[in-house]
Amino acid sequence: MCFILAELKGQSDKIFSVCEFSEDIEVENTTDSHKYTPHYKLEQGQWFYIKNFLSKQFKNPFIHEKIKDSECLQIDKSLYNKIIYLCISRDKFLLFQKITPKYILRKKLITFKDTPELSNEPRIIVNDYNDAIYDTENDILYFKNLNKIKGIFKNIENLYTEATDEQIDKFTSDYKIKFSKNFTKKDIGVFNRKNIALAIDSNIKNHESFCDYIQKYSINIECENGYYMISSNDNLKNFIDAINEKYYETEYSVEKRKINSFKTLEQ
């Protein structure tokens, strides 16, 4: 038996039962999965994962409070537009689907049961794909898009946060960065602030060789008196990409390239 439950806007203290059904619902294959890192762009059919999810601070009532269908109130159709997401319980899996207005149909529809009927009842679309899958036996959360699950798991956006002003000051000091007159700390964009937060613990051990690395790949960053001169967000993005060693030379064709996505191989 499968159960569909829902959390509603403005009613975080209540969980509602939507329906139950006996037919099987397919759980997507998560075999091709990778530990979450914003540096890696998923290919088709791939997933990110977070292990030991119960120990994390990204709370969800179905996972952390182990809510059962029998404990839930039956939802009324007047509340459909308040649904934040659905949770489908199937065997050892909890399947999560974010609900937006496009998934709630309020048009007249012909339904085909024993005989065709014209119905004006609201309908909720249940997709064949899920925004997140939680494996209850192995305590692993699988997902594809961090932005899509922010409303499902509390504070999960903190996996990829923006650097604070204090962290930016530390970053510019550690990496010997100076900003131009026309570009200041206040001009740093959200994307670069997030990447600074990730790069802040990386450490350039040899600034002289790093400057050589920048010059080798013609990265448009000036090195003056031991400082790296940053004059724009594009300039800063290239600098952070250099920290992450996204510029490289192929071994056999000796071709200079830049990668947009990477994952660290296990030793």
GUTI-818711 format. One record per residue (C-alpha): residue number from 1; x, y, z. Coordinates in steps of 0.02 Angstrom, whole numbers, plus 32768, in hexadecimal, padded with zeros to 4 digits. Example, Ala and Ser with C-alpha at 12.3 -4.5 7.8 and 13.67 -1.06 7.14 Angstrom:
BEGIN
NODE   i   px   py   pz
NODE   1 8267 7F1F 8186
NODE   2 82AC 7FCB 8165
//
This chain:
BEGIN
NODE   i   px   py   pz
NODE   1 8000 8000 8000
NODE   2 803F 80AE 7FD3
NODE   3 800E 814D 802E
NODE   4 8012 8202 7FF0
NODE   5 8026 8284 8079
NODE   6 8038 8341 806F
NODE   7 807E 83D6 80CE
NODE   8 801E 847A 80BB
NODE   9 804D 8532 80BF
NODE  10 8029 8584 8165
NODE  11 8003 84DE 81B9
NODE  12 80AF 8498 81E0
NODE  13 806A 8449 8281
NODE  14 7FF4 83D8 821D
NODE  15 8011 8354 8199
NODE  16 7F83 8320 8127
NODE  17 7F58 827B 80D5
NODE  18 7F2D 828A 801C
NODE  19 7F06 81D7 7FEB
NODE  20 7F42 8123 7FED
NODE  21 7F4B 80A8 7F5E
NODE  22 7F81 7FF5 7F3E
NODE  23 7FD3 8004 7E93
NODE  24 808F 800F 7E8A
NODE  25 80E3 80B5 7E6D
NODE  26 818E 80AD 7E1C
NODE  27 8227 80E8 7E7D
NODE  28 82AD 8131 7E0C
NODE  29 8357 80DD 7E02
NODE  30 83D4 813C 7E6F
NODE  31 8469 80CA 7E4F
NODE  32 84C5 8151 7DEC
NODE  33 84D4 81CE 7E7B
NODE  34 855A 8247 7EB8
NODE  35 857F 829A 7F5E
NODE  36 8538 834A 7F55
NODE  37 85AD 83D3 7F1A
NODE  38 857A 8470 7EBA
NODE  39 8615 8458 7E4D
NODE  40 85C7 83C0 7DF9
NODE  41 853C 83CD 7D77
NODE  42 84D1 8332 7D6E
NODE  43 84B8 82D6 7CCC
NODE  44 8413 8286 7C9B
NODE  45 83DF 81FE 7D14
NODE  46 845B 8232 7D9B
NODE  47 8435 8267 7E4F
NODE  48 848C 82BE 7EDE
NODE  49 8489 8268 7F87
NODE  50 849D 8297 803E
NODE  51 84C7 8205 80B1
NODE  52 849C 81FC 816B
NODE  53 840E 8275 8149
NODE  54 83BD 8260 81F4
NODE  55 8455 82AD 8246
NODE  56 8448 834B 81DA
NODE  57 83EA 83E8 8208
NODE  58 837C 83E5 816C
NODE  59 82DA 83B5 81C2
NODE  60 8242 8365 8173
NODE  61 81B0 8323 81DB
NODE  62 819A 8283 8176
NODE  63 8251 8254 8190
NODE  64 827F 829A 823B
NODE  65 81D7 8283 8292
NODE  66 81A7 81E1 8238
NODE  67 80F2 8217 821D
NODE  68 8079 818C 81EE
NODE  69 7FE0 8197 817E
NODE  70 7F6E 8165 820D
NODE  71 7FA3 8200 826F
NODE  72 7F75 827B 81E3
NODE  73 7ED7 82DF 81C1
NODE  74 7E7E 82BD 811D
NODE  75 7E99 8352 80A9
NODE  76 7E04 83B3 8066
NODE  77 7E04 83E6 7FAF
NODE  78 7DF7 849D 7FE5
NODE  79 7EAA 848D 8028
NODE  80 7EFA 844A 7F88
NODE  81 7F40 84F5 7F5B
NODE  82 7F9F 84FA 8001
NODE  83 8001 845A 7FE2
NODE  84 80BE 8478 7FE7
NODE  85 80F1 83C9 7FB7
NODE  86 80B6 8315 7FB3
NODE  87 810C 8285 800D
NODE  88 80E9 81D9 7FC4
NODE  89 8111 8146 8037
NODE  90 8142 80A9 7FD8
NODE  91 819B 8018 802D
NODE  92 8240 805B 8073
NODE  93 8237 80FC 800D
NODE  94 81EB 81A7 8029
NODE  95 81D1 8202 7F84
NODE  96 81C2 82BF 7F86
NODE  97 8171 832B 7F00
NODE  98 8167 83E8 7F0C
NODE  99 80BB 842B 7EDE
NODE 100 80A8 84CE 7E7F
NODE 101 8007 8519 7E36
NODE 102 8024 84C5 7D8E
NODE 103 800E 841A 7DE2
NODE 104 7F5E 8445 7E1E
NODE 105 7EDB 8436 7D94
NODE 106 7E37 8494 7DA9
NODE 107 7DF2 847F 7CF9
NODE 108 7D5D 8416 7CC3
NODE 109 7D9C 8368 7C98
NODE 110 7D4D 82CC 7C51
NODE 111 7D76 8238 7CC0
NODE 112 7D6B 8185 7C82
NODE 113 7D2F 810A 7D05
NODE 114 7CA2 8092 7CDD
NODE 115 7C59 811B 7C6F
NODE 116 7CA0 81C4 7C3C
NODE 117 7C75 8252 7CB4
NODE 118 7C8E 830F 7CAE
NODE 119 7CE3 8344 7D4E
NODE 120 7D0A 83F1 7D94
NODE 121 7D65 83AF 7E2E
NODE 122 7E18 83EF 7E4C
NODE 123 7EA2 8374 7E20
NODE 124 7F55 8366 7E5D
NODE 125 7FD6 8324 7DE2
NODE 126 8047 829C 7E29
NODE 127 80E3 8292 7DBD
NODE 128 8145 81FA 7D86
NODE 129 81E3 8250 7DC4
NODE 130 820D 828E 7E72
NODE 131 826B 8326 7EB3
NODE 132 82B7 82C0 7F41
NODE 133 82BE 820A 7F79
NODE 134 82E5 81D6 802B
NODE 135 8322 8125 804C
NODE 136 82E7 8101 80FE
NODE 137 834F 8062 8112
NODE 138 83F5 80B1 80E1
NODE 139 83D1 8164 811C
NODE 140 83FD 81B3 8074
NODE 141 83A7 8245 801F
NODE 142 83B0 824F 7F61
NODE 143 8386 82EC 7EFF
NODE 144 83B0 8345 7E5C
NODE 145 8390 83FF 7E76
NODE 146 83B4 8455 7F1B
NODE 147 833F 84E7 7EF4
NODE 148 82AA 8473 7ED8
NODE 149 82B5 8422 7F84
NODE 150 82D1 84C0 7FED
NODE 151 821A 84C3 8021
NODE 152 821C 840A 804D
NODE 153 82B6 83FE 80BD
NODE 154 82D1 848C 8138
NODE 155 8376 84EB 8123
NODE 156 83B8 8476 809C
NODE 157 83EA 850F 8037
NODE 158 8477 8521 80B6
NODE 159 84D2 849A 8056
NODE 160 84FF 8526 7FDF
NODE 161 84FD 85CC 803B
NODE 162 853B 867B 8013
NODE 163 85DC 86B7 8065
NODE 164 85C5 873B 80EB
NODE 165 8622 87E2 80E3
NODE 166 8699 87A0 8167
NODE 167 86BD 8704 80FF
NODE 168 86DA 876F 8065
NODE 169 8757 87D8 80C8
NODE 170 87B1 8739 80FC
NODE 171 87AD 86F8 8049
NODE 172 87F8 8797 8000
NODE 173 887D 8799 8088
NODE 174 88AD 86E1 8078
NODE 175 88B3 86E9 7FBA
NODE 176 8906 8794 7FB1
NODE 177 887A 87E4 7F4D
NODE 178 8862 889D 7F2C
NODE 179 87C7 88E7 7EDC
NODE 180 87CC 8972 7E5B
NODE 181 8780 8A1D 7E7C
NODE 182 86E7 89F1 7E14
NODE 183 86C8 8947 7E66
NODE 184 86B4 8930 7F22
NODE 185 867B 88A9 7F9B
NODE 186 85C8 88EA 7F8B
NODE 187 85CA 88C6 7ED0
NODE 188 85EC 880B 7EE6
NODE 189 855A 87A7 7E9F
NODE 190 84FB 8719 7EF3
NODE 191 854D 8692 7E89
NODE 192 85FB 86CD 7EB5
NODE 193 85CE 86E0 7F6D
NODE 194 8597 862A 7F70
NODE 195 8636 85F1 7F19
NODE 196 86A0 8657 7F92
NODE 197 864D 85FA 8023
NODE 198 8684 8557 7FD3
NODE 199 8733 8590 7FA8
NODE 200 875C 85E4 804D
NODE 201 87AA 8547 8098
NODE 202 8816 8527 7FFF
NODE 203 88C3 856B 8012
NODE 204 8941 85A3 7F90
NODE 205 89E4 8565 7FD9
NODE 206 8A53 85B6 7F56
NODE 207 8A14 865D 7F15
NODE 208 8AA3 866C 7E99
NODE 209 8A77 85C9 7E42
NODE 210 89BE 85F6 7E48
NODE 211 89E4 8699 7DEF
NODE 212 8A43 8635 7D6C
NODE 213 89AA 85C3 7D5C
NODE 214 893A 865B 7D3A
NODE 215 89B2 869E 7CB7
NODE 216 89C7 85F4 7C64
NODE 217 890D 85E8 7C3D
NODE 218 88FB 86A0 7C0F
NODE 219 887D 86BE 7C99
NODE 220 8856 8777 7C96
NODE 221 8895 879F 7D45
NODE 222 8926 8812 7D67
NODE 223 89A9 87EB 7DEB
NODE 224 89F3 888A 7E36
NODE 225 8A71 888F 7EC4
NODE 226 8A38 87E5 7F02
NODE 227 897D 880E 7EFA
NODE 228 88F6 87D2 7E81
NODE 229 8893 8864 7E39
NODE 230 87D7 8842 7E29
NODE 231 8770 88BD 7DC3
NODE 232 86C8 8864 7DA0
NODE 233 865C 87CF 7DCD
NODE 234 8699 8773 7D31
NODE 235 874A 8797 7D69
NODE 236 8725 8750 7E16
NODE 237 86CE 86B7 7DCE
NODE 238 8768 868F 7D65
NODE 239 87D6 86A3 7DFF
NODE 240 876B 8629 7E63
NODE 241 876D 85B0 7DD0
NODE 242 882B 85BB 7DD4
NODE 243 882A 8593 7E8F
NODE 244 87C3 84F8 7E65
NODE 245 883E 84CF 7DD9
NODE 246 87BA 84CC 7D52
NODE 247 883E 84FC 7CD2
NODE 248 88AA 846D 7C97
NODE 249 8913 8427 7C0A
NODE 250 88EE 837E 7BBB
NODE 251 8978 82FE 7BCD
NODE 252 8981 82BD 7B1A
NODE 253 8940 8347 7AA8
NODE 254 898B 83CE 7B19
NODE 255 88EE 8437 7B02
NODE 256 88BC 84BB 7B81
NODE 257 880B 84A8 7BC0
NODE 258 8791 84E3 7C45
NODE 259 8712 8474 7C9A
NODE 260 8667 84AD 7CD9
NODE 261 8646 8416 7D48
NODE 262 86B2 839B 7DA8
NODE 263 86AE 831A 7E32
NODE 264 873D 82DD 7E9E
NODE 265 876C 8228 7E7C
NODE 266 877D 81B5 7F10
NODE 267 8830 8180 7F36
//
